[in-house]
Amino acid sequence: MHLKTKDARIFYHAGMIEKALGNQKGAIKYLERERFMNPAFDLIQAEKARKMLEELKNRHESQIETLELKKFSKLKKLKG
């Protein structure tokens, strides 16, 4: 990514690699860039990318909500 590519396919593949490595934030970042650059970059992969990005964002939001609930619960216990 240091070469400042403008090829949406590269960002798609980078996002899928990040997902495979378990890096949800990285996957979202690259798939969002791919969607911004060219949401129709490939007949098949573009739809996969759209669905994957939606799934990752939903999962990420769910994890954030869970963390916030845990923090709230912890604070509530501390306050007594």
PyMOL commands that set and color helices and strands:
alter all, ss='L'
color gray80, all
select helices_A, chain A and resi 8-20+24-37+45-79
alter helices_A, ss='H'
color red, helices_A
deselect
rebuild
show_as cartoon
